[in-house]
Amino acid sequence: MNNYTQALNILNKAKIKISDELINSSESLNRVNSKNIYSNVNLPATNNSSFDGFAIKASDTSSLSRKNTKLFKILDNIAAGDKPVLKKIKKFHTIGINTGAILPKDMDAIVPIEQVVFLPNKLNPKFIKIDKKIKKFQNVRLKGQDFKKNDLILSKGEIIESKHIMALKALGIIKIKVKKIPNILYFSSGNEVSNLKKLPNWKVKNSNRDYIKAIQKDFLFNFKDGGILKDKDEFVFEKKIKKMINSKTDLIITSGAVSAGRFDFIPRVVKKFKLSHFLKNVAIRPGKPVLFAKIKNKKKAIFGLPGNPISAAACFRFFVYPYLRNSLGVKNEKPVKAILKKTFVKKSKFTHFTKSKIHTTKNGKLETEVLKGQESFKIHSLINSNIWTVFPSGKSKFKKNHIVDCFFPNHPNKIF
């Protein structure tokens, strides 16, 4: 039986290739960028004002002081979006300017409106009085001060966030190349699983399906419900895989029927196909019976998740999602590091994914607490949790204050 690290190595070697597509940058939220994007312009495009005030030539103030003041004649006012003033302005003249407006020719400093003394008065301003030396480029946003031409904006393999869209739009980058969204075909399995509203005691709600469907936008995939495979549907499932091989589906995910029971037919059906990689049973808790298979010479793969809800959630988070990231060319997630609140003991050979609660202590440190109710059928403790705490194999006892790795359950960890 493979340990978790060995299992991930198998997944990494068996990644599928996801194609690219060209889309509008404004519609790229949560997509994976396919190639490095560089600025093709300077931002700002040219020098402009960072304050409402008056534009001057700084050299005109080089000898000014409180004892040696000078009146600057007001010529005009320019607003953001106005055509730049290209004619040369005479010495000791000024132009009113609004935030974002382009500086007139040869002018290179701004006196903020709050610091201006008007003459003869504020209601009838003809001049402004300056009584100190003004530095060149004071209160000026310089050309290229934010982005210079050819600056790297977005790296290949980055997941695009709203902040990236702001930059792309500001730079006029309309079309970008991103990875297509992987398509997942999902099957529940078992005679006991039902979508009916009212159920007898011997049936269970199809909760695993709705859980995975609910997280599709945060975890980079499109979800399609394939229905429920009954205990007698072994040949039906075989036909579904054959159809999937020639479709736009990238992954099949099943929930249940992967263990060693009489009706656990998923493994034997999958083994009927030519596979380049196969994985069954991993030394983890919960989710030991997890299955993975890569169809040989095809960009298709299959995951068989256990049927218990917490096992299915954990195996999706720590097997399917890392596989999707790798196939999309996204860098591995970085764990959130936290202090363990209480000592945790487990079997040495198993990796444990535990439902936990993370919080900030009074002295500003992150602390995680493993919750009671770690059984794979208990959803109540999942509701009370906000993090998965991971305890790797090779060690049985993790003492209080030990630094552990944590992963958010409903969205990827951010790289800070």
N, C-alpha and C positions, 0 to 999 in steps of 0.2 A: 504494500500500500504506500503510495506517494505521500510525502509531507506537502504542506501548502506551498513552500518555495519550489519544490520539484514540479508540482502541478502548474504553477505559473510559468515555469520555464517551458513546459510542453505547450501551453497556450501561446506563448510568445513566438515559438517556432512555427505555429500553425495559423498565424493570422491570415485573414482574407484581405484582398485589395479592394478598397472602396474608391470608386471613380470620382472625378471632379465635375463641377458644373459652375457656370458663370451666373452670378445673381447681382441684384442691386445691393449696394452696401447698406442701405437703410433697412433692408430686410434680412440682415445677416446675424442677428442676435442668436447666440448659442451655437453658431455654426463653427466648423473647424477650418481655419484659414489654410489654403493649399500651397501658397508660395509667399516668400518675403515681399512685403509691400513697402515701397519707399515713397517719400514725398517728391512730387514732381514740381513743386513750387516753394517759394518762401512764405512763411506765415509769421508775422504780418507780411503782406506783399510789398509794403513800403513803410517808411516811418509815419507814425500817426500819434495823436494825442492820447494820453492816458487819463487826462482830466479835462473838465470844462474850465476854460481860462483864456489866456491870451498868448499867441505865438510870437516869439521874438527871435532875434539873432543874438546868441549868447555873448558874442564878442563885443556887442554894443554896450554891455554892462561891465566890462572888465575894470573900469576905473570908478565905478559907482559905490557909494557908501551912504550912511545916514547924513553925513555932512556934505555929500556931493551927489545929489539926486538928479534925476532926469525925467522929463515928461516924454512919453511915447504916444504919438498920435494914432488914434483908432481909425482904421481904414474901412473895415468891413467885418463880417462874421461868416464863418463857414461851418457847416454841420456835417456829421457823418453821412457819407453817401454823396456829398457834393463833389463836383469835378474839381480837381486840384487847381490851386492858383499857381500858374507857371511863370508869371511875370516877376521880375526882380523887384523886391521891396526896398524902398529907400531906408537909409540909416535912421534909427530912432522912430520907426513906425511899427505898428503892431496890428494884428488881426485877431478878432475874437474867434475862438475855436471850441468846438464841442468834442466830447469824448469819442474817439474813433475816427475823427476827421483827419485827412491827410495834411501834413504840414505844408505850408506854402514854400515855394522855392527859396532856398538859402536860409530859411528859418529852422532853428535846431533846438529850441527849448520852449517850455510852457510855464507860464506863471499861473498857478491855480486861481480860480475866481475868488476863493476865500481869502487870498492874500493880496487882492488888488485894491488899490486906492484910486478912486475915480475923481477926475476933475473935469469941469467945475464941481459936479456932484454926481451921485449915483443915478439920479433921475434924468440927467442930461449929460451923459458921459462923452467927452471929446478926447480926453487923454487918460492914460494911466501913469501913476508915478512909481518909479522903481528906485529903491534906495540901497540896493546891494548887488553884489556880483552874482549872476546866475550861471550855473555850470552848464556846459554844453550837454545836450540830450537829457537835461533834467525833465522828468515827467513825460518822457517820450518813449513810446513802444517802437523799438528798432526793427528794421526790416530783418526777417528771419530770426528774431529773438526767441520765438516759440519753436518753430520748425524751420530748419534750413533745407534747401533743395538737396535731395538724395539722402536725407535722414531716414533711418529705419523706423517705420511706424508700427508694423505688425509682423511678427515672425511666423514662419511656416509652422503649422501644428498648434498654434495658439487658439484657444476657444474665444470667440469674439464676444465682447461684453458691450454694454451701452456706452462706456467711455471710449471704446475703440470706434464705435459708429460716429460719435461726436467728432473725433479727430479726422476720420475719413471724409465726412461731409464737409468739415471746415476746409479741408485741403482740396475739395472738388473731385475726390475719387469716387466715381459713381458705380462702376462695375468691378467686382472682385471674384476671384476663383476660390471656391470652397469645396470641401468634401460633401458628396451627397449624403443625405441622412440615411443610415442603415435601416433596412426594413426587417422587422421581427414578426414572425408568424407564431402565435402563442396557442398552445393546447393545454387545457386542463385534462385530467384523467381520473377515472374511477367512477363506479356506479353510484357512489355516495355523494358525488359533487353535483350540485344543482343550481340553476339560475332562477328557480321559482321563488316567489315572495314568501309563501307559507310552506314550511317543510315539516315532515314528520321527524321524530327524534333520531331516526337512523340515516338521515341525510345531513349534508353540510353545505353552507353557502360557498359560492365560488369566489372567495375573497382574494386568493392569490392573483387571479386574473386582474381584478380591479386595482390591486396594489401596484402591480407592474405597469398597468396601463396609465395609472395616475402619475408615475414618475418619468414618463417618456420625454417630456420637454426638457427636464433638468438633466437627463442622462443620455441625450443624443441619439434617439432612435424613434422610428415610426412604429406604432403598435397596430397589429391586426389580429383580431380574435378568430382562431380557427375552430372554436367550439370545444365540446367535451368529448374525449375519447372514452368510451365505455370499456368495461373489462373484456368484452368480446371483439373489440375494434383493432386487433393486431394488424390485420390485412388492410384495414382502412388507413391506419397510420403509415404503413409501407407505401401505399398509393400517394399519400400526402407528401412524403419525402421525394418520391419520383417526380411529382408535379413541381415541387419546390426547386429541384435542380435546374429546371428549365424556365424558372420564373424570375421576377425581380426581387424575390425574397432573399435576404442575406443570411439570416439566422432562423432556425426553428428553436423555440424554447418550449419544453414541456414541464409540467408540474405534477409530480406523483408517478408511480409505476416504474421507479428506477432501482428499487431495492432488490430483494431476493425472494419475494413472495410469489404465490401461484399466478397472480394476475399482473405481475410487474414485467410487462412485455417490451418496454422501451429499449433496454439494452440489446435484446436478441434481434429486434427489428433493425436497429441501427447497424448492427454487425453484419447484416446481409449485404450492405453496400460496401463498395471499395473505399477504404479509408486510408488517409495518409497519417493520421494521428488519432489515437483513442485513449481516453482516460476514464477510469471508473473507480470510485472510492478513494477518498482523500482523508488523511488523518486530521480531521477538523471537527469541531463542535460549535454550533449544530451544522448538519448538512453532509455528513460522511458519505452518503450514497451518490453524491453529485456525479454527473456524467458529462463528458465532452467528446465530440467527434468532428473531425474535419473530412469532408468528402474529397477524395483524391482527384486532383486535376480540375477541381471546381472551386469557385469563390463562394463556397457554402459551408456552413458549420451548424452543429446541433448541440444544444445544451439540454440535459435532463436534470431538472431541479427536483429535490425532494418535495413531498406533498405537504408536510407540516408547514404552517405559515411562516414561522420564524426561520426555519431552515431554508425555505424558498427565498425569503428576503435577504438573508445573509449570503447565500450562494449567488444571488443576482449581484449584490453589492461587491463581492470579493472575487468573483469569477467572471461573470458576464460583462460587468462594466469595465474592469481592466482589459478584457479582451477587445471590447469596442474601442477603447482609447488607443490601444496598440495598433489596431487595424486602421484607425483614422489618422495615425501618425502623431498623436498627442503624447506629450511627455508623461511619465509616471506621476501619479499624485504624490504630494508630500504629506505625510501624516501630521496631524496636530499633536504636539507633544504636551502631555499633562502629567500632573503628580497623582499617583494612586492614593485615594483616601484611606482605603482599608486593605489589609493583606488579602491576596487572592491565591488559592491553591487549586491546581488541576493536575491531570495526568501529563507527564513529561512529553510523551510522544505526540500529543495533540496540540494544534493551534486552536485557540478559543476566540470566537467573536461574541462579545458579551454586550447585552443591552445595558447601557450606562447613562449616567447624567453628568454632564460637564458644567462647571460654573467657575466664576472668578472669586478667589478668596479675598479677604479684607486687605491683604498686602499685595494684591494685584497678580497673583499666580493662578494658572489654570489647574483645576483639580477635577478628577473624574472618579465617580463612585459606581461600582458595579451593583446593579439593582437585584433585589430578590426576584425569584420567578424566572430563571434562565431556561426553563424547559421549552422545547421547540414548538409546543402547541399554545404557549401562553402569550396572547397578544396584549394583555393588560399591561405588562411591564414594558412592552414596546411603546405603548402610548405614553408612559411616564418617562421614557428615555429621550435623549436628544443627541446621542452619539453612540457609535460602536467603539468599544475599547478592545484592542487586539492583544492577545497574549500568545506569543510565538511558541513553537515546539522547542524541545531541548532543555526546558526548565519547568519545574513543577510549582515552585513557590515564588511569588512576587510580593515582596514586603511593602508595607505602608511607606509612602513617599518615593517609591520606585517611579522612574519616568517611563511612561508607556505611550504607545502610538494610538491615535484616535482618528476615526473617520465619520463624517456626517452621514446620516442615513438617507436623507432625501435630496441631497445635491452634492456635487463633487467638492472635495477640499480645494480651496483656493491656494495658489502658490504666492506667498508673500515675500 
